[in-house]
Structure formats: structure tokens, C-alpha cells
């Protein structure tokens, strides 16, 4: 028996504490998706629906420690943001938040 499911890409950075707003969680549930799939894409460097300039800023943030930002559209059409805080002086990122754009 073989498993033909695609393998998840390796994370490029640590997410820190993972949180989501109630609105984001409701939207994810309504779309029949999970927060895990969004977090996995974000951590793997799949920045979602960003322009090339913003994707480049995220790629640079992997080395300079600045904030990481992704935007995804759920199957329902609802847009969500995933934001990982900038790294501290020790290189650690404290938290990643999933939220609706109007909750920012």
C-alpha cells in the first residue's frame, strides 16, 4: 500500500505560540478547513496571495528576523491573514496569529 498524498514542505521558521481570533476560527470552520493547513503553508514559505514585492520582503525576513505576513483565501472565498511577529534579540519568534483583515 502506498501513500500518494503530497508531503508537507519543511518549515522555514518556528511559529512560536499559535493563536487565532474567534472570527478567523469561525471562518475556517465554515470553509471546512483547518488552521493547521494555513499555518503549515505559512511556515513552509508559501505566502499565499501576496504580490512579488511582499513575497520578497518575507523571504528577506527569514534571514533578518523581521515580521512575516501571509494572506490566504479560504475555499469559501473569505480572506485570512497569518502574521508571525518579528524575532527577538535571541532570534526567537514569540507568536503567530491568524485573523481576518478587518480584525487587524
C-alpha positions in Angstrom: 0.0 0.0 0.0 1.4 3.4 -1.0 0.6 6.9 0.3 0.3 9.2 -2.7 -0.7 12.3 -0.6 1.7 15.2 -1.1 4.3 15.7 1.6 4.2 18.9 3.6 7.1 21.1 3.0 9.6 21.5 5.8 9.1 24.6 8.0 11.5 27.5 7.3 10.9 29.1 10.7 9.4 28.5 14.1 5.9 29.9 14.5 6.1 30.5 18.3 2.8 30.4 20.1 -0.1 29.9 17.7 -3.3 31.9 18.2 -6.4 32.8 16.1 -9.1 35.2 16.6 -12.7 33.9 17.1 -13.7 35.4 13.7 -10.9 33.6 11.9 -11.7 30.3 13.6 -15.4 30.6 12.6 -14.4 31.4 9.0 -12.0 28.4 8.9 -14.7 26.1 10.3 -17.3 27.4 7.9 -15.0 26.7 5.0 -14.4 23.1 6.1 -10.7 23.8 6.5 -8.2 23.8 9.4 -5.9 26.3 11.0 -3.1 23.7 10.7 -3.2 23.8 6.9 -2.8 27.6 6.9 0.0 27.5 9.5 1.8 24.8 7.6 1.7 26.8 4.3 2.9 29.9 6.1 5.8 28.1 7.9 6.9 26.5 4.7 7.2 29.9 3.0 4.1 29.7 0.9 3.0 33.3 1.3 -0.3 32.9 -0.4 -2.0 35.8 -2.2 0.8 38.4 -1.9 2.5 40.4 -4.7 6.1 39.7 -5.6 7.4 42.7 -3.6 5.7 41.4 -0.4 6.8 37.9 -1.0 10.4 39.2 -1.4 10.1 41.1 2.0 9.0 37.8 3.6 11.9 35.9 2.0 14.3 38.6 3.4 12.6 38.3 6.8 13.6 34.7 7.0 17.2 35.9 7.5 16.8 39.4 9.0 14.2 38.4 11.6 11.5 40.9 10.7 7.8 40.2 10.7 6.3 37.5 8.3 2.9 38.0 6.7 0.8 35.7 4.5 -2.7 36.1 3.0 -4.8 33.2 2.1 -8.3 32.9 0.6 -10.3 30.1 2.1 -12.5 27.7 -0.1 -15.4 29.9 1.0 -13.7 33.0 -0.6 -13.0 34.6 2.8 -9.6 36.1 3.1 -7.4 35.5 6.2 -4.1 36.8 7.3 -1.3 34.9 9.1 1.2 37.1 10.9 4.3 36.0 12.7 6.0 38.5 15.0 9.5 39.7 14.4 12.2 37.7 16.1 13.6 38.9 19.4 17.3 39.6 20.1 17.8 35.8 20.5 16.3 35.0 17.1 13.0 33.6 18.6 9.6 34.5 17.2 7.1 34.7 20.0 3.8 34.2 18.2 1.8 33.6 15.0 -1.7 34.9 14.7 -4.5 34.0 12.2 -7.0 36.8 11.8 -9.5 38.4 9.4 -8.1 41.5 7.7 -10.8 43.7 9.5 -9.6 42.4 12.9 -6.1 43.9 12.4 
